[in-house]
Amino acid sequence: MVAAWLLIAGVSSTADAQQTPTRPAADPFAIPATDDGLAGAGPIRRYDWFQNVWRERRSAWASQRAQDQGAVVFLGDSITQGWAEGLGLAFPGVKVANRGINGDTSRGVLIRLQDDVLTLNPKAVVLLIGTNDLEEGAAPETITGNLKLILAELKRHNSRMPVILCLVFPSSTSMKRPSGQIKAINTLYLAAVKNDAQVIPLDTWQLFADANGDALASEFPDLLHPSVVGYIKWAAALRPLFATLRLMDTTPDTFTPEEGFESLFNGRDLTGWGYRPTTDADKESARKWQAADPNAPPWPIVTTPVAFDGQTSSPDGRFVAINGRLVVTTPAEGRKIQQLYTTREFGDDFVLKLEFRATPNADSGVYVRGPQLQCRDYALAGPFKGLKNYKPQDWNELVVTVQNGVARATSNGEVLDVELKVPETGPIGVEGDRGQMEYRRIRIKRNPR
């Protein structure tokens, strides 16, 4: 198992013209001899070793087109290539195809996109590209220009095919990939896909960066390629999105609440949940935030209560019931403040139990009769970064006990350093902000005073 995660040796490696990729007639798998007439901008590597890798991998893939039809395609450079056989092991039950080439650049990916990817009619694409462009001296704006062309081709092929855009991993100035440049690329990437519901950004930079924005040496031994641990973390970050895309976790949850507890979420649809009118306090918070910050996220104001009984999704697709999970999907806007509440209110003392799973740096919350308990990817987004039992990108238990007007909480048995004074009655709610959050097994035990 471990051996399957080991890297294929290599060097991981720049990008705006809107043209159609071309290739020499003599060898359809060879790197074009010159840039003349090629789509995109920036570097295409033509070192002897790279030309050999490019030709060998692309030639082999051509013979696999039939068997790889409808796969989830992983597209990129040596970081993607380095999954090797471990790619299939990381996503059991998912048909995958690795289309990473050691040393490739964003322009290289653009040129080979049709033959290596689109011919497979992918079910989804996981894209990570851009680091090698930096080593070759490309500007972040050039790289982003190529990204836009890649995404345009993917969308033109299939306007409903999900694309997961992984942010460029951290590296090091010593590898000609300074953190400031990588941050600039990722900022431009996020701006390029803002409001694009087909593209799901995944914060794989924050996942791996140290306090200085460089790669963690313990997970990137050469400060460029992930170790086995790095690949395990990357896979874990992707799985919640795969579940939401119905690529994994496709069987219903068979959980039965403990004696004395009743379910607040049936796992099949949003019965018992809906939108409540936005409070005056939230309206004022939204007004002040948006007045002070031009980049403040949208905060939709609800004026009339809406119940979603019998519906599997809210009309905007932000809250979705999928196989036992209440999913707060990644907002196309990048960030978007929304709350979903129970249509019932709870006035007694009670114990609320649920499980949650977050993508890297996701931000959400649980509302207890009004006040919000921060429920996030605690490891990256806080505020409880010191939790020893928190499991990043995995399921974690949250228990909230309300007694005598005060709510206290634990996560996986660890006490959260917060106490909330709560009103005498009110609903239970969950929030969406950034990233994807999932909730399941939401249940309550009331303890009348």
VEXDREN-2710 file (C-alpha; in Angstrom, 1 decimal):
% VEXDREN-2710
k/r/px/py/pz
1/MET/0.0/0.0/0.0
2/VAL/2.7/2.5/1.0
3/ALA/4.8/1.7/-2.0
4/ALA/1.9/2.6/-4.2
5/TRP/2.0/6.1/-2.9
6/LEU/5.6/6.7/-3.6
7/LEU/6.5/9.4/-6.1
8/ILE/7.6/8.8/-9.6
9/ALA/10.9/10.6/-9.8
10/GLY/10.9/13.9/-11.7
11/VAL/10.8/17.7/-11.5
12/SER/7.5/19.4/-11.3
13/SER/7.5/22.6/-13.3
14/THR/3.8/29.3/-18.0
15/ALA/0.7/31.0/-19.5
16/ASP/-3.2/34.2/-22.9
17/ALA/-3.9/33.9/-26.6
18/GLN/-7.1/32.2/-27.7
19/GLN/-6.1/29.7/-30.4
20/THR/-6.7/26.1/-31.1
21/PRO/-4.0/23.7/-29.9
22/THR/-2.0/22.2/-32.8
23/ARG/0.5/19.3/-33.1
24/PRO/3.0/18.2/-35.7
25/ALA/1.6/15.6/-38.2
26/ALA/4.6/13.3/-38.0
27/ASP/4.3/12.4/-34.3
28/PRO/0.9/13.2/-32.6
29/PHE/2.4/12.6/-29.2
30/ALA/5.6/14.8/-29.6
31/ILE/6.1/18.3/-28.2
32/PRO/5.6/20.9/-31.0
33/ALA/9.0/22.0/-32.2
34/THR/8.2/25.7/-31.8
35/ASP/5.6/27.9/-30.2
36/ASP/4.3/29.1/-33.6
37/GLY/0.5/28.8/-33.8
38/LEU/0.1/27.2/-30.3
39/ALA/-2.6/28.2/-27.9
40/GLY/-1.8/30.0/-24.7
41/ALA/1.3/31.8/-23.6
42/GLY/4.4/31.2/-21.6
43/PRO/6.8/28.3/-21.4
44/ILE/6.6/24.9/-23.0
45/ARG/9.4/22.6/-21.8
46/ARG/11.6/21.0/-24.5
47/TYR/14.4/19.5/-22.5
48/ASP/15.3/16.0/-23.8
49/TRP/14.1/14.2/-20.7
50/PHE/10.8/16.0/-20.8
51/GLN/10.2/15.3/-24.5
52/ASN/10.8/11.6/-23.8
53/VAL/8.3/11.6/-20.8
54/TRP/5.7/13.6/-22.7
55/ARG/5.9/11.2/-25.7
56/GLU/5.9/8.0/-23.7
57/ARG/3.0/8.9/-21.4
58/ARG/0.8/10.3/-24.1
59/SER/1.4/7.4/-26.4
60/ALA/0.5/4.9/-23.6
61/TRP/-2.6/6.9/-22.8
62/ALA/-3.8/6.7/-26.4
63/SER/-4.0/2.9/-26.1
64/GLN/-6.1/3.3/-22.9
65/ARG/-8.8/5.6/-24.2
66/ALA/-11.5/3.0/-24.4
67/GLN/-10.9/1.7/-20.9
68/ASP/-10.7/5.2/-19.4
69/GLN/-13.9/6.5/-20.8
70/GLY/-16.0/8.3/-18.2
71/ALA/-13.3/8.3/-15.6
72/VAL/-12.5/11.1/-13.1
73/VAL/-9.4/12.6/-14.8
74/PHE/-6.6/13.9/-12.6
75/LEU/-4.8/16.5/-14.7
76/GLY/-1.5/18.2/-14.0
77/ASP/2.3/17.7/-13.7
78/SER/4.6/15.5/-11.7
79/ILE/2.6/16.1/-8.5
80/THR/-0.4/14.5/-10.1
81/GLN/1.8/11.9/-11.9
82/GLY/3.2/10.9/-8.5
83/TRP/0.0/9.4/-7.4
84/ALA/1.0/6.4/-9.5
85/GLU/-1.0/3.3/-8.5
86/GLY/-2.0/5.0/-5.3
87/LEU/-4.6/7.1/-7.1
88/GLY/-7.0/4.2/-7.4
89/LEU/-6.4/3.1/-3.9
90/ALA/-7.1/6.6/-2.6
91/PHE/-10.6/6.6/-4.1
92/PRO/-12.0/3.1/-3.9
93/GLY/-14.9/2.5/-6.2
94/VAL/-14.1/5.6/-8.3
95/LYS/-13.0/5.1/-11.9
96/VAL/-9.9/7.4/-12.2
97/ALA/-7.4/8.2/-14.9
98/ASN/-4.1/9.9/-14.2
99/ARG/-3.1/12.5/-16.8
100/GLY/-0.2/14.1/-15.0
101/ILE/3.1/14.6/-16.8
102/ASN/6.3/15.2/-14.9
103/GLY/7.5/18.7/-15.6
104/ASP/4.5/20.0/-17.4
105/THR/3.3/23.6/-17.5
106/SER/-0.1/25.2/-17.8
107/ARG/0.5/25.7/-21.5
108/GLY/1.6/22.2/-22.0
109/VAL/-1.7/21.0/-20.4
110/LEU/-3.7/23.3/-22.7
111/ILE/-2.0/21.9/-25.8
112/ARG/-2.6/18.2/-24.9
113/LEU/-6.1/18.7/-23.4
114/GLN/-8.1/17.4/-26.3
115/ASP/-6.2/14.2/-26.9
116/ASP/-5.4/13.3/-23.3
117/VAL/-8.5/14.4/-21.5
118/LEU/-11.5/15.4/-23.6
119/THR/-11.4/12.2/-25.6
120/LEU/-12.2/10.4/-22.4
121/ASN/-15.5/12.2/-21.8
122/PRO/-14.6/12.6/-18.1
123/LYS/-17.2/12.4/-15.4
124/ALA/-15.2/15.1/-13.6
125/VAL/-11.7/16.7/-13.7
126/VAL/-9.3/17.4/-10.8
127/LEU/-6.9/20.1/-12.0
128/LEU/-3.6/21.1/-10.4
129/ILE/-1.2/23.1/-12.5
130/GLY/1.0/26.1/-12.4
131/THR/4.0/25.5/-10.2
132/ASN/6.4/24.6/-13.0
133/ASP/5.5/27.8/-14.9
134/LEU/7.0/29.7/-12.0
135/GLU/10.3/27.9/-12.2
136/GLU/10.4/28.8/-15.9
137/GLY/9.9/32.5/-15.0
138/ALA/6.2/32.9/-16.0
139/ALA/4.2/35.7/-14.4
140/PRO/1.1/34.8/-12.4
141/GLU/-1.1/36.6/-15.0
142/THR/0.3/34.5/-17.8
143/ILE/-0.4/31.3/-15.9
144/THR/-3.9/32.4/-15.1
145/GLY/-4.5/33.2/-18.7
146/ASN/-3.7/29.6/-19.6
147/LEU/-6.0/28.4/-16.8
148/LYS/-8.8/30.3/-18.3
149/LEU/-8.2/28.7/-21.7
150/ILE/-8.1/25.3/-20.1
151/LEU/-11.4/25.8/-18.3
152/ALA/-13.0/27.3/-21.4
153/GLU/-12.1/24.1/-23.3
154/LEU/-13.4/21.9/-20.5
155/LYS/-16.7/23.8/-20.4
156/ARG/-17.1/23.8/-24.1
157/HIS/-16.7/20.1/-24.1
158/ASN/-19.3/19.6/-21.4
159/SER/-21.0/22.5/-19.6
160/ARG/-22.1/20.2/-16.8
161/MET/-18.9/18.4/-16.0
162/PRO/-17.6/19.3/-12.6
163/VAL/-14.1/20.7/-12.4
164/ILE/-12.3/20.7/-9.0
165/LEU/-9.6/23.4/-9.2
166/CYS/-6.8/22.7/-6.6
167/LEU/-4.9/25.8/-5.6
168/VAL/-1.2/25.6/-6.4
169/PHE/0.6/23.9/-3.5
170/PRO/3.2/25.8/-1.5
171/SER/6.9/25.3/-2.3
172/SER/9.9/27.4/-1.6
173/THR/12.1/30.3/-2.9
174/SER/14.9/27.8/-3.0
175/MET/12.9/25.9/-5.7
176/LYS/12.3/29.1/-7.7
177/ARG/8.7/29.1/-6.4
178/PRO/8.4/31.8/-3.7
179/SER/5.4/32.0/-1.6
180/GLY/4.4/35.5/-2.7
181/GLN/4.2/34.3/-6.3
182/ILE/2.2/31.2/-5.5
183/LYS/-0.2/33.3/-3.4
184/ALA/-0.6/35.7/-6.4
185/ILE/-1.4/32.8/-8.7
186/ASN/-4.0/31.4/-6.3
187/THR/-5.6/34.8/-5.8
188/LEU/-5.9/35.2/-9.6
189/TYR/-7.2/31.6/-9.9
190/LEU/-10.0/32.2/-7.4
191/ALA/-10.9/35.5/-9.1
192/ALA/-11.0/33.7/-12.5
193/VAL/-13.6/31.1/-11.3
194/LYS/-15.7/33.4/-9.0
195/ASN/-19.4/32.9/-9.7
196/ASP/-18.7/29.9/-11.9
197/ALA/-20.8/27.1/-10.4
198/GLN/-19.1/24.5/-12.6
199/VAL/-15.7/25.0/-11.0
200/ILE/-15.2/24.0/-7.4
201/PRO/-12.0/25.6/-5.9
202/LEU/-10.2/23.5/-3.2
203/ASP/-7.9/25.2/-0.8
204/THR/-4.9/22.9/-1.2
205/TRP/-2.5/25.8/-0.5
206/GLN/-3.7/26.4/3.1
207/LEU/-3.8/22.7/3.6
208/PHE/0.0/22.4/3.1
209/ALA/1.5/25.8/3.9
210/ASP/3.6/26.6/7.0
211/ALA/3.5/29.9/8.8
212/ASN/5.7/31.5/6.2
213/GLY/3.6/30.2/3.3
214/ASP/6.2/27.6/2.2
215/ALA/5.8/23.8/2.0
216/LEU/6.1/21.8/5.2
217/ALA/9.3/19.9/5.0
218/SER/7.7/17.0/6.9
219/GLU/5.2/16.6/4.0
220/PHE/7.3/17.8/1.1
221/PRO/10.8/16.4/1.5
222/ASP/12.2/18.2/-1.5
223/LEU/9.9/21.2/-0.9
224/LEU/8.0/20.5/-4.1
225/HIS/6.5/17.0/-4.2
226/PRO/4.3/15.5/-1.5
227/SER/5.4/12.6/0.6
228/VAL/3.1/9.7/1.3
229/VAL/1.5/11.7/4.1
230/GLY/1.0/14.6/1.7
231/TYR/-0.9/12.4/-0.8
232/ILE/-3.0/11.0/2.0
233/LYS/-4.0/14.6/3.0
234/TRP/-4.7/15.6/-0.5
235/ALA/-7.0/12.5/-1.0
236/ALA/-8.8/13.3/2.3
237/ALA/-9.4/16.9/1.1
238/LEU/-11.0/15.6/-2.1
239/ARG/-13.2/12.9/-0.7
240/PRO/-15.9/15.2/0.7
241/LEU/-16.3/16.9/-2.7
242/PHE/-16.4/13.5/-4.4
243/ALA/-19.2/12.5/-2.0
244/THR/-21.2/15.6/-2.9
245/LEU/-20.6/14.9/-6.6
246/ARG/-22.0/11.4/-5.9
247/LEU/-18.8/9.7/-6.9
248/MET/-18.3/8.2/-3.4
249/ASP/-20.3/7.4/-0.3
250/THR/-23.3/6.6/-2.5
251/THR/-25.2/4.3/0.0
252/PRO/-27.7/5.7/2.5
253/ASP/-26.6/6.2/6.1
254/THR/-28.3/3.6/8.3
255/PHE/-27.6/5.3/11.6
256/THR/-30.3/4.9/14.3
257/PRO/-30.4/7.6/17.1
258/GLU/-29.8/6.5/20.7
259/GLU/-32.7/5.9/23.0
260/GLY/-34.3/9.2/24.0
261/PHE/-33.0/11.1/20.9
262/GLU/-35.0/12.1/17.9
263/SER/-33.6/13.0/14.5
264/LEU/-33.9/16.5/13.2
265/PHE/-32.7/15.5/9.7
266/ASN/-34.1/12.5/8.0
267/GLY/-31.1/12.1/5.6
268/ARG/-33.3/12.0/2.5
269/ASP/-34.6/15.5/2.1
270/LEU/-34.9/18.9/3.9
271/THR/-38.2/18.2/5.6
272/GLY/-38.3/20.1/8.8
273/TRP/-35.8/22.7/7.6
274/GLY/-36.0/26.0/5.8
275/TYR/-35.0/29.7/5.6
276/ARG/-36.1/32.1/8.4
277/PRO/-36.4/35.8/8.1
278/THR/-33.0/37.5/8.6
279/THR/-32.7/39.0/12.1
280/ASP/-32.3/42.7/12.5
281/ALA/-28.9/42.1/14.1
282/ASP/-27.7/40.1/11.0
283/LYS/-29.1/42.8/8.7
284/GLU/-27.0/45.4/10.5
285/SER/-23.9/43.2/10.5
286/ALA/-24.3/42.6/6.8
287/ARG/-24.8/46.3/6.1
288/LYS/-21.7/47.4/8.1
289/TRP/-19.5/44.6/6.7
290/GLN/-20.4/45.3/3.1
291/ALA/-20.1/49.1/3.6
292/ALA/-16.6/48.8/5.0
293/ASP/-15.2/46.0/2.8
294/PRO/-15.7/46.0/-1.0
295/ASN/-14.8/42.3/-1.0
296/ALA/-17.3/41.4/1.7
297/PRO/-19.2/38.2/0.8
298/PRO/-22.9/38.3/-0.2
299/TRP/-25.3/37.9/2.6
300/PRO/-28.8/37.2/1.2
301/ILE/-31.6/38.8/3.2
302/VAL/-34.6/36.6/3.8
303/THR/-37.9/38.4/4.4
304/THR/-40.4/35.6/4.4
305/PRO/-40.0/32.1/6.0
306/VAL/-39.7/29.3/3.5
307/ALA/-39.9/25.5/4.3
308/PHE/-38.2/22.9/2.2
309/ASP/-40.3/19.9/3.2
310/GLY/-40.0/17.1/0.7
311/GLN/-37.2/18.9/-1.3
312/THR/-33.8/17.4/-1.6
313/SER/-32.2/20.9/-2.1
314/SER/-32.8/24.5/-1.4
315/PRO/-33.7/26.4/-4.7
316/ASP/-30.2/27.9/-4.9
317/GLY/-28.5/24.5/-4.3
318/ARG/-26.6/25.7/-1.3
319/PHE/-28.1/23.1/1.1
320/VAL/-28.5/19.6/-0.3
321/ALA/-29.6/16.3/1.3
322/ILE/-27.4/13.5/-0.1
323/ASN/-27.4/10.0/1.4
324/GLY/-27.8/10.9/5.0
325/ARG/-25.7/14.1/4.8
326/LEU/-26.9/17.7/5.0
327/VAL/-24.3/19.3/2.7
328/VAL/-23.5/23.0/2.7
329/THR/-22.0/23.3/-0.7
330/THR/-19.0/25.4/-1.8
331/PRO/-20.4/28.8/-2.9
332/ALA/-19.7/29.8/-6.4
333/GLU/-19.1/33.4/-5.1
334/GLY/-16.2/32.2/-3.0
335/ARG/-17.9/33.1/0.2
336/LYS/-21.6/33.5/0.9
337/ILE/-23.3/33.8/4.3
338/GLN/-26.5/31.8/4.6
339/GLN/-28.3/29.9/7.3
340/LEU/-30.7/27.0/7.2
341/TYR/-32.9/26.4/10.3
342/THR/-35.3/23.9/11.7
343/THR/-38.9/25.0/11.3
344/ARG/-39.4/23.9/14.9
345/GLU/-38.2/25.7/18.0
346/PHE/-36.8/24.1/21.1
347/GLY/-37.5/25.6/24.5
348/ASP/-36.4/22.9/27.0
349/ASP/-32.9/22.0/28.1
350/PHE/-31.5/19.6/25.6
351/VAL/-28.5/17.7/24.3
352/LEU/-27.8/18.2/20.6
353/LYS/-25.6/15.7/18.8
354/LEU/-24.3/15.7/15.3
355/GLU/-21.3/14.9/13.1
356/PHE/-19.6/17.3/10.7
357/ARG/-16.9/17.1/8.0
358/ALA/-15.2/20.1/6.4
359/THR/-13.0/20.7/3.4
360/PRO/-9.7/22.5/4.1
361/ASN/-10.3/25.9/5.7
362/ALA/-14.0/25.7/5.4
363/ASP/-16.0/28.1/7.6
364/SER/-19.5/27.3/9.0
365/GLY/-21.4/27.3/12.2
366/VAL/-24.2/25.7/14.3
367/TYR/-26.9/28.0/15.6
368/VAL/-28.3/27.2/19.0
369/ARG/-31.6/29.1/19.5
370/GLY/-29.9/32.1/17.8
371/PRO/-26.3/32.4/18.9
372/GLN/-23.7/30.8/16.7
373/LEU/-21.2/28.1/17.7
374/GLN/-18.3/28.2/15.3
375/CYS/-18.1/24.8/13.5
376/ARG/-15.3/24.8/10.9
377/ASP/-12.2/23.0/9.8
378/TYR/-10.8/23.7/13.2
379/ALA/-7.3/22.8/12.3
380/LEU/-7.0/25.6/9.7
381/ALA/-9.9/28.0/10.2
382/GLY/-10.0/27.9/14.0
383/PRO/-11.0/29.1/16.5
384/PHE/-10.1/25.8/18.3
385/LYS/-6.8/25.0/16.5
386/GLY/-5.4/23.2/19.5
387/LEU/-7.8/20.3/19.6
388/LYS/-6.0/17.0/19.8
389/ASN/-8.8/14.8/18.7
390/TYR/-10.0/16.8/15.7
391/LYS/-9.8/14.8/12.4
392/PRO/-9.2/17.1/9.4
393/GLN/-11.5/16.3/6.4
394/ASP/-13.1/13.4/8.3
395/TRP/-16.1/13.1/10.5
396/ASN/-16.1/14.7/13.9
397/GLU/-18.7/14.6/16.6
398/LEU/-20.1/17.8/18.1
399/VAL/-22.2/17.6/21.3
400/VAL/-24.0/20.7/22.5
401/THR/-25.6/20.7/26.0
402/VAL/-28.1/23.5/26.8
403/GLN/-28.9/23.9/30.5
404/ASN/-30.3/26.8/32.3
405/GLY/-29.9/29.1/29.3
406/VAL/-26.3/28.3/28.6
407/ALA/-24.9/26.2/25.8
408/ARG/-21.6/24.3/26.2
409/ALA/-20.0/22.0/23.6
410/THR/-17.5/19.3/23.1
411/SER/-15.9/18.0/19.9
412/ASN/-14.8/14.4/19.9
413/GLY/-15.0/14.6/23.7
414/GLU/-12.8/17.7/24.0
415/VAL/-14.3/20.7/25.7
416/LEU/-14.6/23.7/23.4
417/ASP/-13.6/26.9/25.2
418/VAL/-16.8/28.8/24.7
419/GLU/-20.1/29.2/26.5
420/LEU/-23.1/30.7/24.8
421/LYS/-26.0/32.4/26.5
422/VAL/-29.1/31.3/24.6
423/PRO/-32.7/32.6/24.5
424/GLU/-35.4/30.6/26.2
425/THR/-36.5/29.2/22.9
426/GLY/-35.5/29.1/19.3
427/PRO/-34.5/26.9/16.3
428/ILE/-31.4/24.9/15.5
429/GLY/-29.5/26.1/12.4
430/VAL/-26.4/25.5/10.3
431/GLU/-24.5/28.1/8.4
432/GLY/-22.6/28.4/5.1
433/ASP/-19.7/30.7/4.5
434/ARG/-16.7/29.4/2.6
435/GLY/-15.7/25.9/1.5
436/GLN/-17.9/22.8/1.9
437/MET/-19.4/21.6/5.2
438/GLU/-21.4/18.4/5.8
439/TYR/-23.6/17.5/8.7
440/ARG/-25.1/14.2/9.5
441/ARG/-26.9/12.3/12.3
442/ILE/-28.4/15.5/13.7
443/ARG/-30.4/14.5/16.7
444/ILE/-31.7/16.0/19.9
445/LYS/-32.7/14.8/23.4
446/ARG/-34.9/17.2/25.3
447/ASN/-34.7/17.4/29.1
448/PRO/-37.7/19.4/30.4
449/ARG/-37.0/21.5/33.4
END
